[in-house]
């Protein structure tokens, strides 16, 4: 079998099953298996915002990870983030890939065991894996060393499994304290990402019912720069179609929140130049 055909088959296997299976090819002048795999496994690049279209979030004055719940922008963009990881809907992976929608996963790493390929496939579809602790405890109720273990151990698992150490952390239930920020910083976290709105996909929210949508400020619909919380629950693909319909009906589009965060906060955007004296 020529190298090119073998490499393409290998790459297709990566997309379909998650883990690469490399077959030694016969000598040929086509692109190497390594080259094709590098393209297949490389992080998907999402559209970056235009300079001046948003306010670049600033680091916290105390030097600890900044806490963010939305991005200040006038562009009609929202940021879809999905927590936990105890339901595995293959159709959801296909949908994210087909629709080319940026999402961000906050992974509780106890769920990685036995499901590594599922989250690898999502990583290939363009979702970074960020930190949501090992076991989903209420962080504000834990002692400092217990908090640190939850965060550092989760980051180590994600780095080993998916090749990148998390730079963002989301505390379960949105519960944190100053100790959480300090321990997160010691584990390499640059920002703590909360949310401004929640889609109660696959469950009922207070006052909004099953598959309801609620804003933290009590308003209705989306606002520019919303960070939207969802969860990996049964039926996620259909729920994802639902929220995409709502987003588009209101004239918005999903965007990659990591492209709106400067590197000092764990994102991909450049840090603003220091002000001249």
Beta strands, then each sheet from edge to edge (+ up, - down):
strand 1: 66-68
strand 2: 77-84
strand 3: 103-107
strand 4: 128-131
strand 5: 168-169
strand 6: 191-193
strand 7: 197-199
strand 8: 204-205
strand 9: 209-210
strand 10: 213-215
strand 11: 226-231
strand 12: 253-254
sheet 1: 1+ 6+ 5+
sheet 2: 4+ 3+ 2+ 11+ 7+ 10-
sheet 3: 4+ 3+ 2+ 12+
sheet 4: 8+ 9-
end
